[in-house]
Amino acid sequence: MGFLRRLLGGPPPADDGPGDPDTPVDTRTDEELEAAHELELARFEQERTTDLVRRQQQYGDRSWTPPAQGGTARSGEADEGGAPSG
């Protein structure tokens, strides 16, 4: 493969030797990596949402809902008020 790479003018092969000694090695545990990823996602989501959406989410539990109407009985059931069936 190296012959074809040199012949066609491709990039030189990557050096598979030891890494740069100045590069820090990530020694965090899986839990720490996951927590860092979730924090990054939360920051991204906060930047992405608009002010209106944030207010809707913040005050959503305080919104007015109309009172329930009617009861639990269905149309055509035997317990309707009125003439007995039969």
C-alpha positions as CSV (number, residue, x, y, z in Angstrom):
1,M,0.0,0.0,0.0
2,G,2.9,2.4,0.7
3,F,4.0,2.0,-2.9
4,L,0.7,3.1,-4.3
5,R,0.5,5.9,-1.8
6,R,3.9,7.3,-2.9
7,L,3.0,6.7,-6.6
8,L,-0.3,8.5,-6.5
9,G,0.9,11.3,-4.2
10,G,-1.2,10.5,-1.2
11,P,-0.6,11.7,2.3
12,P,2.3,10.0,4.2
13,P,1.4,7.2,6.5
14,A,0.5,8.0,10.1
15,D,3.3,7.3,12.6
16,D,2.1,4.5,14.9
17,G,4.9,5.2,17.4
18,P,4.3,6.4,20.9
19,G,2.2,9.6,21.3
20,D,3.5,13.0,22.1
21,P,4.7,13.0,25.7
22,D,3.2,16.5,26.3
23,T,-0.3,15.3,25.4
24,P,-2.3,14.6,28.7
25,V,-3.7,11.1,29.1
26,D,-7.4,11.1,30.0
27,T,-7.7,9.0,33.2
28,R,-11.3,9.8,34.1
29,T,-13.7,7.0,34.9
30,D,-16.7,6.1,32.8
31,E,-19.0,7.8,35.3
32,E,-17.0,11.0,35.1
33,L,-16.9,10.9,31.3
34,E,-20.7,10.4,31.2
35,A,-21.3,13.2,33.7
36,A,-19.1,15.5,31.6
37,H,-21.0,14.6,28.4
38,E,-24.4,15.2,30.1
39,L,-23.2,18.6,31.3
40,E,-22.0,19.5,27.8
41,L,-25.4,18.4,26.4
42,A,-27.2,20.5,29.0
43,R,-25.1,23.6,28.1
44,F,-25.8,23.0,24.4
45,E,-29.5,22.7,25.0
46,Q,-29.6,25.9,27.1
47,E,-27.8,27.8,24.4
48,R,-30.2,26.4,21.7
49,T,-33.5,27.2,23.4
50,T,-35.0,30.6,23.1
51,D,-36.1,32.9,25.9
52,L,-39.8,32.2,25.1
53,V,-39.3,28.4,25.3
54,R,-37.5,28.7,28.6
55,R,-40.3,30.8,30.0
56,Q,-42.9,28.3,28.8
57,Q,-41.0,25.4,30.4
58,Q,-40.5,27.4,33.6
59,Y,-44.1,28.4,34.1
60,G,-45.9,25.5,32.4
61,D,-47.1,24.0,35.7
62,R,-48.9,27.3,36.5
63,S,-51.0,27.5,33.4
64,W,-54.7,27.6,33.7
65,T,-56.7,24.5,32.7
66,P,-60.4,24.5,32.3
67,P,-62.4,22.4,34.8
68,A,-63.5,18.9,33.8
69,Q,-66.9,18.7,32.2
70,G,-69.4,15.9,32.4
71,G,-68.9,12.7,34.3
72,T,-67.5,9.3,33.9
73,A,-70.7,7.8,32.4
74,R,-70.7,7.1,28.7
75,S,-73.5,7.6,26.3
76,G,-75.8,4.6,26.0
77,E,-74.9,3.0,29.3
78,A,-77.6,1.5,31.5
79,D,-77.0,3.9,34.5
80,E,-78.2,7.0,32.6
81,G,-80.7,9.2,34.3
82,G,-84.0,8.8,32.6
83,A,-86.3,6.0,31.5
84,P,-85.1,2.5,32.5
85,S,-84.2,0.3,29.6
86,G,-86.0,-2.9,29.1
